[in-house]
Amino acid sequence: MANKRPKPEEIVSKLRQVEVLMGQGLSRLDAIGRIGVVEQTYYRWRKQ
């Protein structure tokens, strides 16, 4: 079974979740882990 690619709206939502979690005092790596993606994916999404 193929992996499901997130839609652009879902990516934006997850990036915003990281920003909110960081605002609540979590470190960037902990916030990235909470949304369920790896660090590499997070930075690739930010770059896009």
C-alpha distance matrix in Angstrom:
0.0 3.8 6.7 9.2 12.4 15.5 18.1 21.5 23.1 20.8 21.5 25.2 25.2 23.7 26.3 29.0 28.0 28.5 31.9 32.9 32.0 34.0 36.8 36.9 37.6 34.3 33.8 31.3 29.0 29.1 28.4 25.4 24.0 24.7 22.4 19.5 19.2 20.6 24.0 22.9 20.6 23.5 25.9 23.8 23.5 27.3 28.1 26.5
3.8 0.0 3.8 6.4 9.1 12.5 15.1 18.3 20.3 18.2 18.5 22.2 22.6 21.2 23.5 26.4 25.7 26.2 29.4 30.6 30.0 31.8 34.6 34.9 35.6 32.4 31.7 29.0 27.0 27.4 26.4 23.2 22.3 23.2 20.6 17.8 17.0 18.3 21.4 20.0 17.5 20.5 22.8 20.4 20.1 23.9 24.5 22.8
6.7 3.8 0.0 3.8 6.4 9.5 12.6 15.6 17.4 15.0 15.2 18.9 19.2 17.6 19.8 22.8 22.0 22.4 25.6 26.9 26.2 28.0 30.8 31.2 31.9 28.6 28.0 25.3 23.3 23.7 22.6 19.4 18.7 19.5 16.9 14.1 13.2 14.9 18.0 16.8 14.2 17.0 19.4 17.4 16.9 20.6 21.6 20.1
9.2 6.4 3.8 0.0 3.8 6.3 9.2 12.5 14.0 11.8 12.5 16.1 16.3 15.2 17.7 20.3 19.8 20.7 23.7 24.8 24.6 26.5 29.0 29.5 30.6 27.7 27.3 24.5 23.1 23.3 21.7 18.7 18.4 18.6 15.5 13.5 12.9 15.3 18.2 17.3 14.0 16.2 18.9 16.8 15.5 19.2 20.5 18.6
12.4 9.1 6.4 3.8 0.0 3.8 6.5 9.3 11.5 9.7 9.7 13.3 14.1 13.3 15.2 18.0 18.1 18.8 21.5 23.0 23.2 24.8 27.2 28.2 29.2 26.4 25.9 22.8 21.7 22.4 20.4 17.3 17.8 18.2 14.8 13.3 12.0 14.2 16.5 15.2 11.7 13.7 16.1 13.7 12.2 15.9 17.0 14.9
15.5 12.5 9.5 6.3 3.8 0.0 3.8 6.5 8.0 5.9 6.4 9.9 10.5 10.0 12.2 14.6 14.8 15.9 18.5 19.8 20.2 22.0 24.2 25.2 26.5 24.0 23.8 20.8 20.3 20.6 18.2 15.5 16.4 16.2 12.5 12.0 11.1 13.9 15.9 15.2 11.5 12.4 15.1 13.2 10.8 14.2 15.9 13.7
18.1 15.1 12.6 9.2 6.5 3.8 0.0 3.8 5.4 5.2 6.4 8.9 10.0 10.8 12.6 14.5 15.4 17.0 18.9 20.2 21.3 23.0 24.7 26.1 27.8 25.6 25.6 22.5 22.5 23.0 20.1 17.8 19.2 18.7 14.9 15.1 14.2 17.0 18.4 17.7 13.9 14.3 16.5 14.5 11.5 14.4 16.0 13.2
21.5 18.3 15.6 12.5 9.3 6.5 3.8 0.0 3.8 5.4 5.0 6.3 8.6 9.9 10.6 12.4 14.2 15.6 16.9 18.5 20.1 21.4 22.9 24.7 26.4 24.5 24.4 21.1 21.7 22.5 19.4 17.2 19.3 18.9 15.2 16.0 14.7 17.2 17.8 17.0 13.4 13.1 14.7 12.9 9.5 11.8 13.2 10.3
23.1 20.3 17.4 14.0 11.5 8.0 5.4 3.8 0.0 3.8 5.4 5.2 6.2 8.7 10.0 10.7 12.4 14.5 15.6 16.6 18.5 20.2 21.2 22.8 24.9 23.4 23.8 21.0 21.9 22.1 18.7 17.1 19.2 18.1 14.4 15.9 15.5 18.4 19.1 19.0 15.4 14.4 16.5 15.4 11.7 13.3 15.5 13.0
20.8 18.2 15.0 11.8 9.7 5.9 5.2 5.4 3.8 0.0 3.8 5.5 5.0 6.2 8.6 9.9 10.5 12.6 14.4 15.2 16.5 18.5 20.0 21.1 23.0 21.2 21.6 18.9 19.3 19.2 16.0 14.3 15.9 14.7 11.0 12.3 12.2 15.4 16.6 16.9 13.3 12.5 15.2 14.4 11.0 13.1 15.7 13.7
21.5 18.5 15.2 12.5 9.7 6.4 6.4 5.0 5.4 3.8 0.0 3.8 5.4 5.2 6.2 8.6 9.8 10.8 12.7 14.4 15.4 16.8 18.6 20.2 21.7 19.6 19.5 16.4 16.9 17.5 14.4 12.2 14.4 14.0 10.3 11.5 10.4 13.0 13.7 13.7 10.2 9.1 11.5 10.8 7.2 9.3 12.0 10.3
25.2 22.2 18.9 16.1 13.3 9.9 8.9 6.3 5.2 5.5 3.8 0.0 3.8 5.5 5.1 6.2 8.6 10.0 10.8 12.4 14.4 15.5 16.7 18.7 20.5 19.1 19.2 16.2 17.5 18.1 14.6 13.2 15.9 15.1 11.8 13.9 13.1 15.5 15.5 15.8 12.7 10.7 12.5 12.3 8.5 9.1 12.0 10.6
25.2 22.6 19.2 16.3 14.1 10.5 10.0 8.6 6.2 5.0 5.4 3.8 0.0 3.8 5.5 5.2 6.2 8.9 10.0 10.5 12.3 14.3 15.3 16.7 18.9 17.5 18.3 15.9 17.1 16.8 13.2 12.5 14.7 13.1 9.9 12.5 12.8 15.7 16.2 17.2 14.1 12.0 14.6 14.9 11.3 12.0 15.3 14.1
23.7 21.2 17.6 15.2 13.3 10.0 10.8 9.9 8.7 6.2 5.2 5.5 3.8 0.0 3.8 5.3 4.9 6.4 8.8 9.8 10.5 12.4 14.2 15.3 17.0 15.0 15.5 12.9 13.6 13.4 10.0 8.8 11.0 9.8 6.4 9.1 9.2 12.1 12.6 14.1 11.2 9.0 12.0 12.8 9.7 10.6 14.2 13.7
26.3 23.5 19.8 17.7 15.2 12.2 12.6 10.6 10.0 8.6 6.2 5.1 5.5 3.8 0.0 3.8 5.4 5.2 6.6 8.9 10.1 10.8 12.7 14.6 15.9 14.2 14.1 11.1 12.6 13.3 9.8 8.7 11.9 11.3 8.7 11.3 10.5 12.4 11.8 13.1 10.7 7.6 9.8 11.1 8.0 7.7 11.4 11.5
29.0 26.4 22.8 20.3 18.0 14.6 14.5 12.4 10.7 9.9 8.6 6.2 5.2 5.3 3.8 0.0 3.8 5.3 5.0 6.3 8.6 9.8 10.6 12.6 14.6 13.7 14.5 12.2 14.4 14.3 10.6 10.8 13.8 12.3 10.1 13.5 13.5 15.7 15.0 16.7 14.5 11.3 13.2 14.7 11.6 10.7 14.3 14.4
28.0 25.7 22.0 19.8 18.1 14.8 15.4 14.2 12.4 10.5 9.8 8.6 6.2 4.9 5.4 3.8 0.0 3.8 5.4 5.1 6.1 8.5 9.8 10.6 12.7 11.4 12.7 11.1 12.7 11.8 8.0 8.8 11.1 9.0 7.3 11.0 11.9 14.4 14.3 16.6 14.5 11.5 14.2 16.0 13.2 12.9 16.6 16.9
28.5 26.2 22.4 20.7 18.8 15.9 17.0 15.6 14.5 12.6 10.8 10.0 8.9 6.4 5.2 5.3 3.8 0.0 3.8 5.4 5.1 6.1 8.5 9.8 10.9 9.0 9.5 7.3 9.3 9.0 5.3 6.1 9.2 8.2 7.2 10.6 10.7 12.3 11.4 14.0 12.7 9.3 11.6 14.1 12.0 11.1 14.9 16.0
31.9 29.4 25.6 23.7 21.5 18.5 18.9 16.9 15.6 14.4 12.7 10.8 10.0 8.8 6.6 5.0 5.4 3.8 0.0 3.8 5.5 5.1 6.2 8.8 10.1 9.6 10.2 8.5 11.5 11.5 8.1 9.5 12.7 11.7 11.0 14.3 14.3 15.6 14.1 16.5 15.3 11.7 13.0 15.7 13.4 11.6 15.2 16.4
32.9 30.6 26.9 24.8 23.0 19.8 20.2 18.5 16.6 15.2 14.4 12.4 10.5 9.8 8.9 6.3 5.1 5.4 3.8 0.0 3.8 5.4 5.0 6.4 9.0 9.1 11.1 10.5 13.2 12.1 8.7 11.1 13.5 11.5 11.2 15.0 15.8 17.6 16.7 19.4 18.1 14.6 16.5 19.0 16.5 15.1 18.8 19.7
32.0 30.0 26.2 24.6 23.2 20.2 21.3 20.1 18.5 16.5 15.4 14.4 12.3 10.5 10.1 8.6 6.1 5.1 5.5 3.8 0.0 3.8 5.3 5.0 6.7 5.8 8.2 8.3 10.5 8.7 5.7 8.9 10.7 8.8 9.6 13.1 14.3 15.7 15.0 18.2 17.3 14.0 16.2 19.0 17.1 16.0 19.7 20.9
34.0 31.8 28.0 26.5 24.8 22.0 23.0 21.4 20.2 18.5 16.8 15.5 14.3 12.4 10.8 9.8 8.5 6.1 5.1 5.4 3.8 0.0 3.8 5.3 5.2 4.8 6.0 6.2 9.4 8.7 6.4 9.4 11.8 10.9 11.9 15.0 15.4 16.1 14.5 17.6 17.3 13.8 15.1 18.4 16.9 15.1 18.5 20.4
36.8 34.6 30.8 29.0 27.2 24.2 24.7 22.9 21.2 20.0 18.6 16.7 15.3 14.2 12.7 10.6 9.8 8.5 6.2 5.0 5.3 3.8 0.0 3.8 5.4 7.2 9.2 9.8 13.1 12.2 9.9 12.9 15.3 13.9 14.7 18.1 18.7 19.7 18.1 21.0 20.6 16.9 18.1 21.2 19.4 17.3 20.7 22.3
36.9 34.9 31.2 29.5 28.2 25.2 26.1 24.7 22.8 21.1 20.2 18.7 16.7 15.3 14.6 12.6 10.6 9.8 8.8 6.4 5.0 5.3 3.8 0.0 3.8 6.0 9.2 10.9 13.5 11.5 9.8 13.4 14.8 12.9 14.4 17.7 19.1 20.2 19.1 22.4 22.0 18.6 20.2 23.3 21.6 20.0 23.5 25.0
37.6 35.6 31.9 30.6 29.2 26.5 27.8 26.4 24.9 23.0 21.7 20.5 18.9 17.0 15.9 14.6 12.7 10.9 10.1 9.0 6.7 5.2 5.4 3.8 0.0 3.8 6.5 9.2 11.6 10.0 9.4 13.0 14.3 13.2 15.3 18.1 19.1 19.5 18.1 21.5 21.7 18.4 19.7 23.1 21.9 20.2 23.4 25.5
34.3 32.4 28.6 27.7 26.4 24.0 25.6 24.5 23.4 21.2 19.6 19.1 17.5 15.0 14.2 13.7 11.4 9.0 9.6 9.1 5.8 4.8 7.2 6.0 3.8 0.0 3.8 6.4 8.2 6.2 6.1 9.6 10.6 9.9 12.3 14.8 15.7 16.0 14.8 18.3 18.6 15.6 17.2 20.6 19.7 18.4 21.6 23.7
33.8 31.7 28.0 27.3 25.9 23.8 25.6 24.4 23.8 21.6 19.5 19.2 18.3 15.5 14.1 14.5 12.7 9.5 10.2 11.1 8.2 6.0 9.2 9.2 6.5 3.8 0.0 3.8 5.5 5.3 6.2 8.7 10.0 10.7 12.9 14.8 14.8 14.2 12.3 15.8 16.8 13.9 14.9 18.5 18.2 16.7 19.6 22.1
31.3 29.0 25.3 24.5 22.8 20.8 22.5 21.1 21.0 18.9 16.4 16.2 15.9 12.9 11.1 12.2 11.1 7.3 8.5 10.5 8.3 6.2 9.8 10.9 9.2 6.4 3.8 0.0 3.8 5.5 5.1 6.1 8.6 9.9 11.1 12.9 12.2 11.5 9.2 12.5 13.3 10.2 11.1 14.7 14.5 13.0 15.9 18.4
29.0 27.0 23.3 23.1 21.7 20.3 22.5 21.7 21.9 19.3 16.9 17.5 17.1 13.6 12.6 14.4 12.7 9.3 11.5 13.2 10.5 9.4 13.1 13.5 11.6 8.2 5.5 3.8 0.0 3.8 5.4 5.1 6.2 8.7 10.3 11.0 10.2 8.9 7.1 10.8 12.0 9.8 11.1 14.5 14.8 14.2 16.8 19.2
29.1 27.4 23.7 23.3 22.4 20.6 23.0 22.5 22.1 19.2 17.5 18.1 16.8 13.4 13.3 14.3 11.8 9.0 11.5 12.1 8.7 8.7 12.2 11.5 10.0 6.2 5.3 5.5 3.8 0.0 3.8 5.5 5.1 6.3 9.0 10.1 10.7 10.4 9.9 13.7 14.2 12.0 14.1 17.2 16.9 16.6 19.6 21.6
28.4 26.4 22.6 21.7 20.4 18.2 20.1 19.4 18.7 16.0 14.4 14.6 13.2 10.0 9.8 10.6 8.0 5.3 8.1 8.7 5.7 6.4 9.9 9.8 9.4 6.1 6.2 5.1 5.4 3.8 0.0 3.8 5.4 5.1 6.7 9.1 9.7 10.5 9.9 13.5 13.1 10.4 12.8 15.7 14.7 14.2 17.6 19.3
25.4 23.2 19.4 18.7 17.3 15.5 17.8 17.2 17.1 14.3 12.2 13.2 12.5 8.8 8.7 10.8 8.8 6.1 9.5 11.1 8.9 9.4 12.9 13.4 13.0 9.6 8.7 6.1 5.1 5.5 3.8 0.0 3.8 5.4 5.5 6.8 6.3 6.8 6.5 9.9 9.4 7.0 9.8 12.5 11.7 11.9 15.1 16.6
24.0 22.3 18.7 18.4 17.8 16.4 19.2 19.3 19.2 15.9 14.4 15.9 14.7 11.0 11.9 13.8 11.1 9.2 12.7 13.5 10.7 11.8 15.3 14.8 14.3 10.6 10.0 8.6 6.2 5.1 5.4 3.8 0.0 3.8 5.5 5.3 6.0 6.7 7.8 11.3 10.9 9.7 12.7 15.0 14.5 15.3 18.3 19.7
24.7 23.2 19.5 18.6 18.2 16.2 18.7 18.9 18.1 14.7 14.0 15.1 13.1 9.8 11.3 12.3 9.0 8.2 11.7 11.5 8.8 10.9 13.9 12.9 13.2 9.9 10.7 9.9 8.7 6.3 5.1 5.4 3.8 0.0 3.8 5.4 7.9 9.8 11.1 14.4 13.3 11.7 15.0 17.1 15.8 16.6 19.9 20.9
22.4 20.6 16.9 15.5 14.8 12.5 14.9 15.2 14.4 11.0 10.3 11.8 9.9 6.4 8.7 10.1 7.3 7.2 11.0 11.2 9.6 11.9 14.7 14.4 15.3 12.3 12.9 11.1 10.3 9.0 6.7 5.5 5.5 3.8 0.0 3.8 6.0 9.0 10.6 13.1 11.2 9.6 13.3 14.8 13.0 14.2 17.6 18.0
19.5 17.8 14.1 13.5 13.3 12.0 15.1 16.0 15.9 12.3 11.5 13.9 12.5 9.1 11.3 13.5 11.0 10.6 14.3 15.0 13.1 15.0 18.1 17.7 18.1 14.8 14.8 12.9 11.0 10.1 9.1 6.8 5.3 5.4 3.8 0.0 3.8 6.9 9.7 11.9 10.1 9.9 13.5 14.6 13.5 15.4 18.3 18.6
19.2 17.0 13.2 12.9 12.0 11.1 14.2 14.7 15.5 12.2 10.4 13.1 12.8 9.2 10.5 13.5 11.9 10.7 14.3 15.8 14.3 15.4 18.7 19.1 19.1 15.7 14.8 12.2 10.2 10.7 9.7 6.3 6.0 7.9 6.0 3.8 0.0 3.8 6.6 8.3 6.4 6.8 10.3 11.1 10.5 12.7 15.2 15.7
20.6 18.3 14.9 15.3 14.2 13.9 17.0 17.2 18.4 15.4 13.0 15.5 15.7 12.1 12.4 15.7 14.4 12.3 15.6 17.6 15.7 16.1 19.7 20.2 19.5 16.0 14.2 11.5 8.9 10.4 10.5 6.8 6.7 9.8 9.0 6.9 3.8 0.0 3.8 5.5 5.5 6.5 9.0 10.2 11.0 12.7 14.6 15.9
24.0 21.4 18.0 18.2 16.5 15.9 18.4 17.8 19.1 16.6 13.7 15.5 16.2 12.6 11.8 15.0 14.3 11.4 14.1 16.7 15.0 14.5 18.1 19.1 18.1 14.8 12.3 9.2 7.1 9.9 9.9 6.5 7.8 11.1 10.6 9.7 6.6 3.8 0.0 3.8 5.5 5.1 6.4 8.7 10.0 10.7 12.5 14.5
22.9 20.0 16.8 17.3 15.2 15.2 17.7 17.0 19.0 16.9 13.7 15.8 17.2 14.1 13.1 16.7 16.6 14.0 16.5 19.4 18.2 17.6 21.0 22.4 21.5 18.3 15.8 12.5 10.8 13.7 13.5 9.9 11.3 14.4 13.1 11.9 8.3 5.5 3.8 0.0 3.8 5.5 5.4 6.2 8.7 10.0 10.7 12.6
20.6 17.5 14.2 14.0 11.7 11.5 13.9 13.4 15.4 13.3 10.2 12.7 14.1 11.2 10.7 14.5 14.5 12.7 15.3 18.1 17.3 17.3 20.6 22.0 21.7 18.6 16.8 13.3 12.0 14.2 13.1 9.4 10.9 13.3 11.2 10.1 6.4 5.5 5.5 3.8 0.0 3.8 5.5 5.0 6.1 8.6 9.8 10.7
23.5 20.5 17.0 16.2 13.7 12.4 14.3 13.1 14.4 12.5 9.1 10.7 12.0 9.0 7.6 11.3 11.5 9.3 11.7 14.6 14.0 13.8 16.9 18.6 18.4 15.6 13.9 10.2 9.8 12.0 10.4 7.0 9.7 11.7 9.6 9.9 6.8 6.5 5.1 5.5 3.8 0.0 3.8 5.5 5.2 6.3 8.7 10.1
25.9 22.8 19.4 18.9 16.1 15.1 16.5 14.7 16.5 15.2 11.5 12.5 14.6 12.0 9.8 13.2 14.2 11.6 13.0 16.5 16.2 15.1 18.1 20.2 19.7 17.2 14.9 11.1 11.1 14.1 12.8 9.8 12.7 15.0 13.3 13.5 10.3 9.0 6.4 5.4 5.5 3.8 0.0 3.8 5.4 5.0 6.2 8.7
23.8 20.4 17.4 16.8 13.7 13.2 14.5 12.9 15.4 14.4 10.8 12.3 14.9 12.8 11.1 14.7 16.0 14.1 15.7 19.0 19.0 18.4 21.2 23.3 23.1 20.6 18.5 14.7 14.5 17.2 15.7 12.5 15.0 17.1 14.8 14.6 11.1 10.2 8.7 6.2 5.0 5.5 3.8 0.0 3.8 5.4 5.1 6.4
23.5 20.1 16.9 15.5 12.2 10.8 11.5 9.5 11.7 11.0 7.2 8.5 11.3 9.7 8.0 11.6 13.2 12.0 13.4 16.5 17.1 16.9 19.4 21.6 21.9 19.7 18.2 14.5 14.8 16.9 14.7 11.7 14.5 15.8 13.0 13.5 10.5 11.0 10.0 8.7 6.1 5.2 5.4 3.8 0.0 3.8 5.4 5.2
27.3 23.9 20.6 19.2 15.9 14.2 14.4 11.8 13.3 13.1 9.3 9.1 12.0 10.6 7.7 10.7 12.9 11.1 11.6 15.1 16.0 15.1 17.3 20.0 20.2 18.4 16.7 13.0 14.2 16.6 14.2 11.9 15.3 16.6 14.2 15.4 12.7 12.7 10.7 10.0 8.6 6.3 5.0 5.4 3.8 0.0 3.8 5.4
28.1 24.5 21.6 20.5 17.0 15.9 16.0 13.2 15.5 15.7 12.0 12.0 15.3 14.2 11.4 14.3 16.6 14.9 15.2 18.8 19.7 18.5 20.7 23.5 23.4 21.6 19.6 15.9 16.8 19.6 17.6 15.1 18.3 19.9 17.6 18.3 15.2 14.6 12.5 10.7 9.8 8.7 6.2 5.1 5.4 3.8 0.0 3.8
26.5 22.8 20.1 18.6 14.9 13.7 13.2 10.3 13.0 13.7 10.3 10.6 14.1 13.7 11.5 14.4 16.9 16.0 16.4 19.7 20.9 20.4 22.3 25.0 25.5 23.7 22.1 18.4 19.2 21.6 19.3 16.6 19.7 20.9 18.0 18.6 15.7 15.9 14.5 12.6 10.7 10.1 8.7 6.4 5.2 5.4 3.8 0.0
